[in-house]
Amino acid sequence: MIAKLTGTISYHGAGFVVVDAHDIGYKVNVPDDAIAGLSGTRTFFTHEVQRDDSRELFGFLSMEALELFWQLTSVSGVGPKSGQKIVYSASVREVTERIMKGDVAFFKAVPGVGMKTAQKIILELKGELKDAPTEASSIDPDALEALVGLGYPRKQAEEVLAMIDATSSEDRVKKALKMMGR
């Protein structure tokens, strides 16, 4: 598998570039808006897809983006083209945050991603993403400890508190208890 390719961009096509490396031209699929203005020697982190009748390289500008792509394509129903569109729809950090927040509308706005696929992505990847931004800094520590003291798992308490907007710890705990069914 070709995981990284460094070479000179010799041609821009519709949705791809040709990268010359050691007298071989590799076609690397990359969205047009991501490659606009790219020229010279570049490194692409790639995922190779082999089918009976073709081989394709899907290119990314960072290893973080490639790792996010791998996680997205591990979800049933997300193929390499859809996964790449999602990765390039925003920064890696923003896509990860949208998954963590459960933002179905964000994923539905990506061409080729429907409601069921968007929900699957969130359901399967939420909490699984490596280096996901933590929401602990915005969570009230007193409210969190109160919920943990009442027997709720810390992770569940953090997720619920992240969704609550209140002015005091007491109000946050009351709203969290209502949401969690107590």
C-alpha positions in Angstrom: 0.0 0.0 0.0 1.2 3.5 -0.9 0.8 5.5 2.3 2.9 8.6 1.5 3.9 10.1 -1.8 6.3 13.0 -2.3 6.9 14.4 -5.8 6.3 17.2 -8.2 2.8 18.1 -9.2 2.9 17.9 -13.0 -0.8 18.1 -13.8 -4.1 19.4 -12.3 -7.2 17.6 -13.4 -10.8 17.6 -12.3 -10.6 16.1 -8.8 -7.0 14.9 -9.1 -3.4 15.8 -9.5 -0.6 13.8 -11.2 2.4 13.6 -8.9 5.7 12.7 -10.6 8.0 10.7 -8.3 11.1 8.9 -9.7 9.9 9.0 -13.3 6.4 7.6 -12.5 3.3 9.8 -12.6 0.8 8.9 -9.8 -2.9 10.0 -10.1 -3.9 11.2 -6.6 -7.6 12.0 -6.0 -7.9 15.3 -4.1 -10.9 17.7 -4.2 -10.4 20.7 -6.6 -10.7 23.3 -3.8 -8.0 21.6 -1.8 -5.5 21.5 -4.7 -6.2 24.9 -6.1 -2.9 26.8 -6.2 -0.8 23.8 -5.2 2.3 23.3 -7.3 5.9 22.3 -7.0 7.1 19.5 -4.8 4.4 18.3 -2.3 3.8 15.4 0.0 0.5 13.6 0.0 -0.5 11.1 2.6 -2.5 8.5 0.7 -4.9 5.6 1.0 -4.8 3.1 -1.8 -8.1 1.4 -2.9 -7.8 -1.7 -5.0 -10.8 -3.1 -6.9 -11.0 -5.8 -9.6 -10.9 -3.2 -12.4 -9.0 -0.2 -10.9 -6.6 1.2 -8.3 -7.0 4.6 -6.8 -5.0 6.8 -4.5 -6.9 9.2 -2.2 -4.6 12.0 -1.1 -4.5 14.1 2.0 -2.3 17.0 3.0 -1.6 15.7 6.6 -1.4 12.5 8.4 -4.2 13.7 10.8 -6.5 14.0 7.8 -5.7 10.5 6.6 -6.3 9.0 10.1 -9.7 10.8 10.2 -10.4 9.4 6.8 -9.6 5.8 8.0 -11.9 6.3 11.0 -14.7 7.6 8.8 -14.4 4.8 6.2 -14.5 2.2 9.0 -18.2 3.2 9.4 -20.5 1.0 7.3 -21.9 3.0 4.4 -19.0 5.5 4.2 -16.8 4.8 1.1 -13.6 6.4 0.2 -15.1 9.2 -1.9 -17.6 10.2 0.8 -15.0 9.9 3.5 -12.6 12.2 1.6 -15.4 14.7 1.0 -16.1 14.8 4.7 -12.5 15.2 5.6 -12.1 18.1 3.2 -15.4 19.8 4.2 -13.7 21.5 7.2 -10.5 21.3 9.3 -9.8 17.9 10.9 -10.4 19.5 14.3 -13.8 20.9 13.2 -15.0 17.6 11.7 -13.9 15.9 14.9 -15.8 18.5 17.0 -18.9 18.1 14.9 -18.8 14.3 15.5 -18.4 14.8 19.2 -21.3 17.3 19.3 -23.5 15.1 17.3 -24.1 17.6 14.5 -26.1 15.6 12.0 -26.8 18.7 9.8 -23.1 19.3 9.2 -22.7 15.8 7.7 -25.9 15.9 5.8 -24.6 19.0 4.1 -21.7 17.0 2.6 -22.7 15.8 -0.9 -23.5 12.1 -1.0 -24.1 11.8 2.8 -27.7 11.2 3.9 -29.4 11.2 7.2 -28.8 7.6 8.0 -25.1 7.8 7.2 -24.7 11.0 9.2 -26.3 9.3 12.2 -24.1 6.2 11.8 -21.0 8.3 11.7 -21.9 10.1 14.9 -23.1 7.0 16.7 -20.0 4.9 15.8 -17.3 7.5 16.1 -18.4 9.7 19.0 -16.0 9.0 21.8 -13.8 6.8 19.7 -11.8 9.5 18.0 -8.1 9.7 19.0 -7.0 13.1 20.2 -10.6 14.3 20.2 -11.0 17.8 21.7 -12.0 17.4 25.3 -14.9 19.4 26.6 -13.8 19.2 30.2 -12.6 22.8 30.2 -16.2 24.0 29.6 -17.8 21.6 32.1 -18.6 22.7 35.6 -16.4 20.6 37.9 -18.7 20.9 40.8 -21.7 19.7 38.8 -19.7 16.9 37.4 -18.6 15.7 40.8 -22.2 15.9 42.1 -23.4 13.7 39.3 -20.6 11.2 39.7 -21.3 11.2 43.5 -24.9 10.3 42.6 -23.7 7.2 40.8 -23.6 8.3 37.2 -20.6 7.3 35.0 -18.2 10.2 34.6 -18.3 10.0 30.7 -22.1 10.1 30.7 -22.1 13.0 33.1 -19.6 15.0 31.0 -21.6 14.4 27.8 -24.9 15.6 29.4 -23.3 18.6 31.1 -21.7 19.6 27.8 -25.2 20.1 26.4 -26.5 22.1 29.3 -26.5 25.9 29.4 -27.1 27.2 33.0 -25.7 29.9 35.2 -25.1 27.9 38.4 -23.8 24.4 39.3 -27.1 23.7 41.1 -29.1 24.5 37.9 -26.8 22.3 35.8 -27.2 19.4 38.1 -31.0 19.8 38.1 -31.1 19.9 34.3 -28.7 17.0 34.0 -30.9 14.9 36.3 -34.0 15.7 34.2 -32.1 14.7 31.0 -30.8 11.5 32.5 -34.3 10.5 33.8 -34.1 11.1 37.6 
